[in-house]
Amino acid sequence: MPDTNEFKITQIVDNGQTVQLALIENVFTEPITQKQMIIENVSKKLDAETKEQVMPLLEAILQAQPTVNIKSYQQTQITISMPKSRYDGMGRPQVGNTIEINLKKI
């Protein structure tokens, strides 16, 4: 696991002396459908001959089901409070910008 992770700023609260940053891990994932998960898991459990017989039936059954997209990764969210001078020293990043956090120091 890398020492630093990239986080996207989602909220900034500045009270004049301190700045609070709300961050979410900057991870890109592709949604996977429930149908894909079912087909992949059933396919792993069957031998070639049984798979050849069962998969067309399973795919026909799943065609009638609604498509449900599932996020495949739960993103980490953190909040950091710091003195305003430190925030200014970082270059005053804004909402939507990304910053790197050294996870070994948290």
N, C-alpha and C positions, 0 to 999 in steps of 0.2 A: 504494500500500500504506500502511495507517495506521501511525503511529509507535508506537502501543501495541497490544498484543494481550492478550487475556484468557486466563489460565491457571488450571486447577483444581489445587489442592494434592492430591497423591496419597499423600505420605508426609512425616512430620516426624521428624527426628532431632535431639534436644536433648541436648548433652553438658554443659550447665551454663554454658559460656562462649560457645559458638557454636551456631547452629541451622542445620540443613541442610534445605532444602525441595526435594522432588521434585515437578515440575510437568508437566502435560500440557496442550497447547493446548485451549482450551474451544471446540471447533468441533462444530456439529451437522450431520451428514450423513445422507442417506437412502441405505440400501443399494440397489444396483441389481442385478438378476438378470443372470446370464450370457445368458439368453434375450433379455432386453430389449436388451442390448448387441448381440447378433448381429442381431436384427431391425432395429434402428436403423441399424447399419452397412451391412447389405445394402440396406436401403431407400434410403439416400443414393446408392448406386452405380448404381441401376437407373432407366431411364426409365419413364414412367407405364405404357406398354403391357406391358413386361416385368415390372414390379412386380406388375401385376394378375394375371399368370400364375404368377409364382414365389412370391409371398408366402403364398397359401393352402397350397402344398406345404411351404414352409419352416416355417410355423406348425404344421402337422400333424406334421412330423418333430420339432420341438422339444417338442411336447406329451409325447412319449415319454421325453424327457431329464429327469434330476433337476434341480431348481431349485437353483442355487448363487448365494448372495448374495455380492456383492463390495463391499467398502468402497471408496468412491470418493475417499478422501482420507487420506493418511498424516499423522497428527498429529505435531507437533513436541513433543519431550520435553526438558526442561532440568532441571538441578539447580543450586541456588543455596546458597552458604554465606554466613552473615552473623553479625556479633556479636549476642549475645543482646539487648543493649540496643536494637539497630536493629529486631529482630523484635518486641520489646515495644512499640516506638514505632509499629509498623505496626498495633497492636491485637491482636496474637497470633492471626492467622488459623489456623484448624484444617483438618484433612483434610476435603475436600469443598467448602471455601470457594474463591472465585475471587479472583485478584488481577490487576492490570494491570501489564505489564512494558513499559517503554519500550525498544523494539528498537534505537533509534539509539544507546543508551548501552551496549549489550552488545557 
